Amino acid sequence: MKKAINDFIVRFANVNGTGSASANFLFAKTIFRMGIPVTPKNIFPSNIQGLPTWYEVRVSEKGYLGRREGIDLMVCVNPQSMAQDVKNVKSGGYFMYDSTKKLPAEYLREDIHYLGVPMMEMSNEAFSDPRKRQLLKNIIYVGALAKLLNMEVEAIKVLIGEQFEGKAQLIDANMKALQLGLDYAAKHFNFPLPFHLEKRDLIGDKILVDGNTACGLGAVYGGATVMAWYPITPSTSVAEAFEHYCKMFRVDPDTGEHKYAIIQAEDELAAMGMVIGASWNGARAFTATSGPGVSLMNEFLGLAYFAEVPAVLVDVQRAGPSTGMPTRTQQPDLLLAAYASHGDTKHVLLLPASPKECFDFTAQSLDLAERLQTPIMVMTDLDLGMNDHVSEPFHWEDGRQYDRGKVLSAEELEHVGKFGRYLDVDGDGIPYRTYPGTHPTKGAFFTRGTSKDEYAAYTEDGAAYKRNMDRLLKKWDTAKSLVPKAQVYQEKNQSEIGMLFFGTSQFSAEEAKDLLAEEGLHLDAIRIKAFPFGREVEEFISSHNLVFVIEQNRDAQMRKMIIMELDTAPSKLAPVLNYDGMPITADKIKNEITQYLSLEKKQAHELSKTTV
């Protein structure tokens, strides 16, 4: 196999519930501590029946953080998945397995290398407790990998000490298991392997964190004091993170008073109702869910849109429809979220790609919700939400003020002749509102989801209804100037062909762009960060003859939204789709683009011959 430094993929094949997750994270975190970019993906089942689970770690000297095809080293300790795991190793790669039992002949390939380590046998001999034997078997393979891949052993030991701080017996047992793996690999194998690690300083001040934690912390910093939610994979850890950080930052140190409320509702619909009620009453409130929850919340999302009540929803997308694949990633909720509820509705979507953007966009969503008096949805996905990512550190400016929007005080109401709750005073489509109880006789004390005039009086007059709906469209135009602008990758267009992507597709798309450039095909690129689309999106598309739209769903939902909202010719937008539940790879993007262009060139050639 070709020698490679800090450029390979290791996949762990484990049994769910055997304690492998902490050992695998120990492996990834050690590489991060060595100053090398690393991206882990936890691939786990949606039940508790001990089904196969995988943990894939990509190491990239160049900092590519998306998935790549091919497994260089498979660490397989799960007989149930072994047949498929052997097949997944690329030719010339390595297959590490527990050689306590002999490997069946049908699992042998002539084009890969085998690394047998008697993990269970060694663990049984070294430890007496049955549970510890199972758990520490995982640390044994980490030790073997440390020797084979030239990992920094001292970094592993420091991490073990941090994980089990104050638990001397557990530290000693883990250190012993680690050494067993190190010694066995040193005695039985040539090391290091052709692909291995060398310490670098490529991380700087970056952190390793998951998107759900970032969303929870962003909500705290953004001023949220109320969260209503119903548990659903993969969003539950958003609520857990919010609670964790509220206990740190929202408890009065003198009185012990909790200055926050977290309510587990009876279902997702009720959760959104509570968020709307708290927001209408002046609190900053939000919820977190996934696709099935958004489906249930549609009715209340329509109410918040039409009654113009702030609300924030973090949608950690997973594979649908229905229950779908709850523990697999996709970007399938775009149309559902953007046009949620019956009637003519449009909702603001924020599309983060990194944990830092999860933090920033969640905090910003609370400002946007109050400025625009409408629901704001932060559209993450399982890959971003539940997997650890190398991220820029989070930053919060001291003295940053929350944007509470157009809220009238009692004094201001005194100077208002006749208060019009749905009156467009400033020409931006956004009316003024009040918190309940602000003034004894003036202001809004109730809200309604029915048709009303500018003064909140019920009406079925068609002209009044139309004025209200037109004003909401004007507010939609105002939103375009407030949401995050798209990232354009070039100052001037270099090509007639472009690529457009969003969310976690960013990292594979960026790598695919580089791979295509190596073959002489240079594409311009843009990353969308929000809906509604800004002028920069419209200009990018109009200035290219062909734009590849990269997304992780079956129905090309972003492409459809662009066609509808920007009136773009469908032939101008070529879909590049991935919807198998795994994060899209750079290889897939590159291959689909080259195949499309090759076919287009062939068709043009055939057409020219026919014309002649």
Secondary structure, 3 states (H helix, E strand, C coil): CCCEECEEEEEEEEECCCCHHHHHHHHHHHHHHCCCCEEEEEECCCCCCCCEEEEEEEEECCCCCCECCCEEEEEECCHHHHHHHHHHEEEEEEEEEECCCCCCHHHCCCCCEEEEECHHHHHHHHCCCHHHHHHHHHHHHHHHHHHHCCCCHHHHHHHHHHHCCCCHHHHHHHHHHHHHHHHHHHHHCCCCCCEECCCCCCCCCCEEEEHHHHHHHHHHHCCCCEEEECCCCCCHHHHHHHHHHHHHHCECCCCCCECCEEEECCCHHHHHHHHHHHHHCCCCEEEEECHHHHHHHHHHHHHHHHHCCCEEEEEEECECCCCCECCCCCCCCHHHHHCCCCCCCCCEEECCCCHHHHHHHHHHHHHHHHHHCCEEEEEEEHHHHHCEEEECCCCCCCCCCCCCCCECCHHHHHCCCCCCCCCCCCCCCCCCECCCCCCCCCCCCCCCCCCECCCCCECCCHHHHHHHHHHHHHHHHHHHCCCCCCEECCCCCCCCEEEEEECCHHHHHHHHHHHHHHCCCCCEEEEECEECCCHHHHHHHHCCCEEEEEECCCCCHHHHHHHHHHCCCHHHEEEEECCCCCCCEHHHHHHHHHHHHHHHHHHHHHHHHHHC
